[in-house]
Amino acid sequence: MIKNVLSDLGGVGLYGVISICIFFAFFTGALIWTFAQRKSLMNTMELLPLADDETPAQEGDSRHE
Protein backbone atom coordinates (compact mmCIF):
# COMPACT_ATOMS: atom_id res chain seq x y z
CA MET A 1 0.00 0.00 0.00
CA ILE A 2 2.77 2.46 0.90
CA LYS A 3 4.50 1.58 -2.36
CA ASN A 4 1.40 2.64 -4.29
CA VAL A 5 1.09 5.90 -2.36
CA LEU A 6 4.71 6.84 -3.01
CA SER A 7 4.52 5.90 -6.67
CA ASP A 8 1.48 8.16 -7.15
CA LEU A 9 3.29 11.18 -5.71
CA GLY A 10 5.19 13.14 -8.31
CA GLY A 11 8.82 14.06 -7.72
CA VAL A 12 9.50 11.70 -4.80
CA GLY A 13 13.00 11.01 -6.15
CA LEU A 14 13.71 14.71 -6.08
CA TYR A 15 13.18 14.82 -2.29
CA GLY A 16 15.97 12.29 -1.79
CA VAL A 17 18.37 14.30 -3.91
CA ILE A 18 17.48 17.53 -2.11
CA SER A 19 17.92 15.94 1.33
CA ILE A 20 21.35 14.55 0.41
CA CYS A 21 22.41 17.96 -0.90
CA ILE A 22 21.26 19.68 2.30
CA PHE A 23 23.12 17.10 4.40
CA PHE A 24 26.39 17.54 2.50
CA ALA A 25 26.06 21.34 2.52
CA PHE A 26 25.59 21.33 6.31
CA PHE A 27 28.45 18.85 6.83
CA THR A 28 30.79 20.85 4.59
CA GLY A 29 29.81 24.09 6.33
CA ALA A 30 30.51 22.55 9.74
CA LEU A 31 33.94 21.38 8.57
CA ILE A 32 34.82 24.79 7.15
CA TRP A 33 33.65 26.52 10.35
CA THR A 34 35.70 24.10 12.47
CA PHE A 35 38.92 24.59 10.55
CA ALA A 36 38.43 28.37 10.34
CA GLN A 37 38.43 28.80 14.13
CA ARG A 38 41.43 30.35 15.82
CA LYS A 39 43.84 28.01 17.57
CA SER A 40 43.69 30.04 20.79
CA LEU A 41 39.90 29.65 20.96
CA MET A 42 40.19 25.90 20.45
CA ASN A 43 42.84 25.62 23.20
CA THR A 44 40.57 27.52 25.59
CA MET A 45 37.56 25.37 24.73
CA GLU A 46 39.43 22.09 25.10
CA LEU A 47 40.42 22.99 28.67
CA LEU A 48 36.90 23.98 29.80
CA PRO A 49 35.77 20.51 30.99
CA LEU A 50 38.90 20.22 33.16
CA ALA A 51 38.81 23.73 34.64
CA ASP A 52 37.97 24.11 38.33
CA ASP A 53 34.95 26.18 39.15
CA GLU A 54 36.31 29.40 40.65
CA THR A 55 33.07 30.51 42.27
CA PRO A 56 32.15 28.90 45.60
CA ALA A 57 28.96 26.88 45.74
CA GLN A 58 25.95 28.88 46.91
CA GLU A 59 23.61 27.70 49.65
CA GLY A 60 21.00 25.40 48.24
CA ASP A 61 23.19 24.56 45.25
CA SER A 62 22.38 21.01 44.25
CA ARG A 63 25.71 20.05 42.70
CA HIS A 64 26.88 16.52 43.37
CA GLU A 65 30.62 16.67 43.76
Backbone atoms as SQL, in Angstrom:
CREATE TABLE atoms (id INTEGER PRIMARY KEY, chain TEXT, resi INTEGER, resn TEXT, atom TEXT, x REAL, y REAL, z REAL);
INSERT INTO atoms VALUES
  (1, 'A', 1, 'MET', 'N', 0.822, -1.183, 0.000),
  (2, 'A', 1, 'MET', 'CA', 0.000, 0.000, 0.000),
  (3, 'A', 1, 'MET', 'C', 0.873, 1.256, 0.000),
  (4, 'A', 2, 'ILE', 'N', 1.892, 1.290, 0.847),
  (5, 'A', 2, 'ILE', 'CA', 2.773, 2.462, 0.900),
  (6, 'A', 2, 'ILE', 'C', 3.482, 2.633, -0.437),
  (7, 'A', 3, 'LYS', 'N', 3.831, 1.514, -1.065),
  (8, 'A', 3, 'LYS', 'CA', 4.502, 1.585, -2.361),
  (9, 'A', 3, 'LYS', 'C', 3.612, 2.277, -3.392),
  (10, 'A', 4, 'ASN', 'N', 2.320, 2.004, -3.350),
  (11, 'A', 4, 'ASN', 'CA', 1.396, 2.637, -4.285),
  (12, 'A', 4, 'ASN', 'C', 1.237, 4.122, -3.992),
  (13, 'A', 5, 'VAL', 'N', 1.233, 4.486, -2.723),
  (14, 'A', 5, 'VAL', 'CA', 1.087, 5.901, -2.360),
  (15, 'A', 5, 'VAL', 'C', 2.302, 6.680, -2.842),
  (16, 'A', 6, 'LEU', 'N', 3.494, 6.136, -2.598),
  (17, 'A', 6, 'LEU', 'CA', 4.709, 6.839, -3.010),
  (18, 'A', 6, 'LEU', 'C', 4.851, 6.899, -4.523),
  (19, 'A', 7, 'SER', 'N', 4.397, 5.883, -5.212),
  (20, 'A', 7, 'SER', 'CA', 4.520, 5.900, -6.673),
  (21, 'A', 7, 'SER', 'C', 3.553, 6.891, -7.299),
  (22, 'A', 8, 'ASP', 'N', 2.445, 7.189, -6.615),
  (23, 'A', 8, 'ASP', 'CA', 1.483, 8.158, -7.147),
  (24, 'A', 8, 'ASP', 'C', 1.919, 9.605, -6.919),
  (25, 'A', 9, 'LEU', 'N', 2.796, 9.828, -5.955),
  (26, 'A', 9, 'LEU', 'CA', 3.293, 11.179, -5.711),
  (27, 'A', 9, 'LEU', 'C', 4.327, 11.536, -6.769),
  (28, 'A', 10, 'GLY', 'N', 4.227, 12.705, -7.309),
  (29, 'A', 10, 'GLY', 'CA', 5.188, 13.139, -8.309),
  (30, 'A', 10, 'GLY', 'C', 6.416, 13.757, -7.678),
  (31, 'A', 11, 'GLY', 'N', 7.585, 13.435, -8.182),
  (32, 'A', 11, 'GLY', 'CA', 8.822, 14.056, -7.723),
  (33, 'A', 11, 'GLY', 'C', 9.366, 13.515, -6.422),
  (34, 'A', 12, 'VAL', 'N', 9.007, 12.269, -6.048),
  (35, 'A', 12, 'VAL', 'CA', 9.501, 11.705, -4.800),
  (36, 'A', 12, 'VAL', 'C', 11.020, 11.531, -4.861),
  (37, 'A', 13, 'GLY', 'N', 11.561, 11.168, -5.998),
  (38, 'A', 13, 'GLY', 'CA', 13.005, 11.005, -6.146),
  (39, 'A', 13, 'GLY', 'C', 13.748, 12.312, -5.932),
  (40, 'A', 14, 'LEU', 'N', 13.108, 13.394, -6.246),
  (41, 'A', 14, 'LEU', 'CA', 13.713, 14.713, -6.075),
  (42, 'A', 14, 'LEU', 'C', 13.935, 15.033, -4.599),
  (43, 'A', 15, 'TYR', 'N', 13.032, 14.577, -3.718),
  (44, 'A', 15, 'TYR', 'CA', 13.183, 14.818, -2.285),
  (45, 'A', 15, 'TYR', 'C', 14.444, 14.157, -1.742),
  (46, 'A', 16, 'GLY', 'N', 14.748, 12.972, -2.222),
  (47, 'A', 16, 'GLY', 'CA', 15.966, 12.287, -1.791),
  (48, 'A', 16, 'GLY', 'C', 17.215, 13.049, -2.189),
  (49, 'A', 17, 'VAL', 'N', 17.223, 13.543, -3.411),
  (50, 'A', 17, 'VAL', 'CA', 18.370, 14.302, -3.910),
  (51, 'A', 17, 'VAL', 'C', 18.531, 15.604, -3.119),
  (52, 'A', 18, 'ILE', 'N', 17.428, 16.275, -2.863),
  (53, 'A', 18, 'ILE', 'CA', 17.480, 17.530, -2.106),
  (54, 'A', 18, 'ILE', 'C', 17.969, 17.281, -0.685),
  (55, 'A', 19, 'SER', 'N', 17.494, 16.214, -0.039),
  (56, 'A', 19, 'SER', 'CA', 17.917, 15.940, 1.332),
  (57, 'A', 19, 'SER', 'C', 19.403, 15.590, 1.400),
  (58, 'A', 20, 'ILE', 'N', 19.921, 14.859, 0.442),
  (59, 'A', 20, 'ILE', 'CA', 21.354, 14.549, 0.406),
  (60, 'A', 20, 'ILE', 'C', 22.171, 15.825, 0.199),
  (61, 'A', 21, 'CYS', 'N', 21.703, 16.704, -0.676),
  (62, 'A', 21, 'CYS', 'CA', 22.414, 17.964, -0.902),
  (63, 'A', 21, 'CYS', 'C', 22.429, 18.834, 0.347),
  (64, 'A', 22, 'ILE', 'N', 21.309, 18.894, 1.065),
  (65, 'A', 22, 'ILE', 'CA', 21.255, 19.675, 2.301),
  (66, 'A', 22, 'ILE', 'C', 22.205, 19.081, 3.334),
  (67, 'A', 23, 'PHE', 'N', 22.232, 17.751, 3.451),
  (68, 'A', 23, 'PHE', 'CA', 23.125, 17.096, 4.403),
  (69, 'A', 23, 'PHE', 'C', 24.579, 17.421, 4.098),
  (70, 'A', 24, 'PHE', 'N', 25.005, 17.280, 2.847),
  (71, 'A', 24, 'PHE', 'CA', 26.394, 17.543, 2.505),
  (72, 'A', 24, 'PHE', 'C', 26.739, 19.023, 2.628),
  (73, 'A', 25, 'ALA', 'N', 25.797, 19.909, 2.345),
  (74, 'A', 25, 'ALA', 'CA', 26.059, 21.336, 2.522),
  (75, 'A', 25, 'ALA', 'C', 26.267, 21.660, 4.002),
  (76, 'A', 26, 'PHE', 'N', 25.438, 21.108, 4.869),
  (77, 'A', 26, 'PHE', 'CA', 25.587, 21.332, 6.305),
  (78, 'A', 26, 'PHE', 'C', 26.892, 20.741, 6.810),
  (79, 'A', 27, 'PHE', 'N', 27.218, 19.518, 6.401),
  (80, 'A', 27, 'PHE', 'CA', 28.446, 18.854, 6.831),
  (81, 'A', 27, 'PHE', 'C', 29.675, 19.630, 6.358),
  (82, 'A', 28, 'THR', 'N', 29.670, 20.072, 5.117),
  (83, 'A', 28, 'THR', 'CA', 30.789, 20.851, 4.586),
  (84, 'A', 28, 'THR', 'C', 30.910, 22.191, 5.310),
  (85, 'A', 29, 'GLY', 'N', 29.782, 22.837, 5.586),
  (86, 'A', 29, 'GLY', 'CA', 29.807, 24.094, 6.328),
  (87, 'A', 29, 'GLY', 'C', 30.363, 23.920, 7.736),
  (88, 'A', 30, 'ALA', 'N', 29.995, 22.818, 8.390),
  (89, 'A', 30, 'ALA', 'CA', 30.515, 22.548, 9.739),
  (90, 'A', 30, 'ALA', 'C', 32.016, 22.312, 9.700),
  (91, 'A', 31, 'LEU', 'N', 32.500, 21.601, 8.694),
  (92, 'A', 31, 'LEU', 'CA', 33.939, 21.378, 8.570),
  (93, 'A', 31, 'LEU', 'C', 34.693, 22.679, 8.320),
  (94, 'A', 32, 'ILE', 'N', 34.166, 23.509, 7.446),
  (95, 'A', 32, 'ILE', 'CA', 34.816, 24.790, 7.145),
  (96, 'A', 32, 'ILE', 'C', 34.835, 25.670, 8.387),
  (97, 'A', 33, 'TRP', 'N', 33.710, 25.717, 9.136),
  (98, 'A', 33, 'TRP', 'CA', 33.655, 26.517, 10.351),
  (99, 'A', 33, 'TRP', 'C', 34.662, 26.013, 11.384),
  (100, 'A', 34, 'THR', 'N', 34.784, 24.690, 11.501),
  (101, 'A', 34, 'THR', 'CA', 35.699, 24.104, 12.474),
  (102, 'A', 34, 'THR', 'C', 37.146, 24.457, 12.164),
  (103, 'A', 35, 'PHE', 'N', 37.534, 24.321, 10.914),
  (104, 'A', 35, 'PHE', 'CA', 38.924, 24.589, 10.551),
  (105, 'A', 35, 'PHE', 'C', 39.232, 26.077, 10.467),
  (106, 'A', 36, 'ALA', 'N', 38.205, 26.922, 10.417),
  (107, 'A', 36, 'ALA', 'CA', 38.426, 28.368, 10.341),
  (108, 'A', 36, 'ALA', 'C', 38.587, 29.004, 11.720),
  (109, 'A', 37, 'GLN', 'N', 38.321, 28.251, 12.779),
  (110, 'A', 37, 'GLN', 'CA', 38.427, 28.799, 14.129),
  (111, 'A', 37, 'GLN', 'C', 39.888, 29.047, 14.493),
  (112, 'A', 38, 'ARG', 'N', 40.080, 30.033, 15.357),
  (113, 'A', 38, 'ARG', 'CA', 41.430, 30.355, 15.823),
  (114, 'A', 38, 'ARG', 'C', 41.936, 29.257, 16.757),
  (115, 'A', 39, 'LYS', 'N', 43.218, 29.033, 16.728),
  (116, 'A', 39, 'LYS', 'CA', 43.838, 28.013, 17.568),
  (117, 'A', 39, 'LYS', 'C', 43.695, 28.366, 19.046),
  (118, 'A', 40, 'SER', 'N', 43.801, 29.644, 19.389),
  (119, 'A', 40, 'SER', 'CA', 43.694, 30.036, 20.794),
  (120, 'A', 40, 'SER', 'C', 42.294, 29.748, 21.335),
  (121, 'A', 41, 'LEU', 'N', 41.262, 29.949, 20.529),
  (122, 'A', 41, 'LEU', 'CA', 39.903, 29.645, 20.955),
  (123, 'A', 41, 'LEU', 'C', 39.736, 28.149, 21.185),
  (124, 'A', 42, 'MET', 'N', 40.289, 27.347, 20.304),
  (125, 'A', 42, 'MET', 'CA', 40.189, 25.900, 20.452),
  (126, 'A', 42, 'MET', 'C', 40.934, 25.411, 21.696),
  (127, 'A', 43, 'ASN', 'N', 42.090, 25.999, 21.992),
  (128, 'A', 43, 'ASN', 'CA', 42.836, 25.623, 23.197),
  (129, 'A', 43, 'ASN', 'C', 42.041, 25.975, 24.453),
  (130, 'A', 44, 'THR', 'N', 41.388, 27.130, 24.458),
  (131, 'A', 44, 'THR', 'CA', 40.566, 27.520, 25.593),
  (132, 'A', 44, 'THR', 'C', 39.378, 26.581, 25.762),
  (133, 'A', 45, 'MET', 'N', 38.734, 26.237, 24.680),
  (134, 'A', 45, 'MET', 'CA', 37.559, 25.372, 24.732),
  (135, 'A', 45, 'MET', 'C', 37.916, 23.944, 25.146),
  (136, 'A', 46, 'GLU', 'N', 39.079, 23.466, 24.746),
  (137, 'A', 46, 'GLU', 'CA', 39.435, 22.091, 25.102),
  (138, 'A', 46, 'GLU', 'C', 39.748, 21.939, 26.582),
  (139, 'A', 47, 'LEU', 'N', 40.111, 23.041, 27.249),
  (140, 'A', 47, 'LEU', 'CA', 40.419, 22.986, 28.670),
  (141, 'A', 47, 'LEU', 'C', 39.201, 23.235, 29.562),
  (142, 'A', 48, 'LEU', 'N', 38.078, 23.652, 29.001),
  (143, 'A', 48, 'LEU', 'CA', 36.899, 23.980, 29.804),
  (144, 'A', 48, 'LEU', 'C', 36.383, 22.812, 30.644),
  (145, 'A', 49, 'PRO', 'N', 36.284, 21.592, 30.143),
  (146, 'A', 49, 'PRO', 'CA', 35.773, 20.510, 30.995),
  (147, 'A', 49, 'PRO', 'C', 36.682, 20.197, 32.178),
  (148, 'A', 50, 'LEU', 'N', 37.955, 20.536, 32.101),
  (149, 'A', 50, 'LEU', 'CA', 38.898, 20.224, 33.159),
  (150, 'A', 50, 'LEU', 'C', 39.111, 21.372, 34.137),
  (151, 'A', 51, 'ALA', 'N', 38.588, 22.540, 33.816),
  (152, 'A', 51, 'ALA', 'CA', 38.809, 23.726, 34.643),
  (153, 'A', 51, 'ALA', 'C', 38.021, 23.627, 35.938),
  (154, 'A', 52, 'ASP', 'N', 38.662, 24.057, 37.041),
  (155, 'A', 52, 'ASP', 'CA', 37.973, 24.108, 38.326),
  (156, 'A', 52, 'ASP', 'C', 37.014, 25.280, 38.323),
  (157, 'A', 53, 'ASP', 'N', 35.918, 25.096, 39.029),
  (158, 'A', 53, 'ASP', 'CA', 34.952, 26.178, 39.154),
  (159, 'A', 53, 'ASP', 'C', 35.493, 27.173, 40.167),
  (160, 'A', 54, 'GLU', 'N', 35.686, 28.420, 39.777),
  (161, 'A', 54, 'GLU', 'CA', 36.313, 29.404, 40.647),
  (162, 'A', 54, 'GLU', 'C', 35.332, 30.070, 41.599),
  (163, 'A', 55, 'THR', 'N', 34.040, 29.905, 41.372),
  (164, 'A', 55, 'THR', 'CA', 33.068, 30.509, 42.272),
  (165, 'A', 55, 'THR', 'C', 32.635, 29.476, 43.295),
  (166, 'A', 56, 'PRO', 'N', 32.571, 29.871, 44.569),
  (167, 'A', 56, 'PRO', 'CA', 32.151, 28.904, 45.596),
  (168, 'A', 56, 'PRO', 'C', 30.682, 28.540, 45.422),
  (169, 'A', 57, 'ALA', 'N', 30.334, 27.348, 45.855),
  (170, 'A', 57, 'ALA', 'CA', 28.956, 26.883, 45.745),
  (171, 'A', 57, 'ALA', 'C', 28.052, 27.710, 46.652),
  (172, 'A', 58, 'GLN', 'N', 26.911, 28.100, 46.141),
  (173, 'A', 58, 'GLN', 'CA', 25.950, 28.880, 46.905),
  (174, 'A', 58, 'GLN', 'C', 25.103, 27.950, 47.773),
  (175, 'A', 59, 'GLU', 'N', 24.495, 28.503, 48.812),
  (176, 'A', 59, 'GLU', 'CA', 23.610, 27.702, 49.650),
  (177, 'A', 59, 'GLU', 'C', 22.443, 27.206, 48.801),
  (178, 'A', 60, 'GLY', 'N', 22.102, 25.964, 48.998),
  (179, 'A', 60, 'GLY', 'CA', 21.003, 25.396, 48.238),
  (180, 'A', 60, 'GLY', 'C', 21.418, 24.912, 46.863),
  (181, 'A', 61, 'ASP', 'N', 22.694, 25.035, 46.536),
  (182, 'A', 61, 'ASP', 'CA', 23.188, 24.555, 45.247),
  (183, 'A', 61, 'ASP', 'C', 23.142, 23.038, 45.264),
  (184, 'A', 62, 'SER', 'N', 22.587, 22.449, 44.253),
  (185, 'A', 62, 'SER', 'CA', 22.384, 21.007, 44.251),
  (186, 'A', 62, 'SER', 'C', 23.437, 20.274, 43.423),
  (187, 'A', 63, 'ARG', 'N', 24.651, 20.740, 43.431),
  (188, 'A', 63, 'ARG', 'CA', 25.710, 20.050, 42.703),
  (189, 'A', 63, 'ARG', 'C', 26.140, 18.806, 43.467),
  (190, 'A', 64, 'HIS', 'N', 26.415, 17.769, 42.754),
  (191, 'A', 64, 'HIS', 'CA', 26.882, 16.519, 43.372),
  (192, 'A', 64, 'HIS', 'C', 28.358, 16.356, 43.068),
  (193, 'A', 65, 'GLU', 'N', 29.181, 16.783, 43.989),
  (194, 'A', 65, 'GLU', 'CA', 30.617, 16.675, 43.764),
  (195, 'A', 65, 'GLU', 'C', 31.241, 15.807, 44.803);
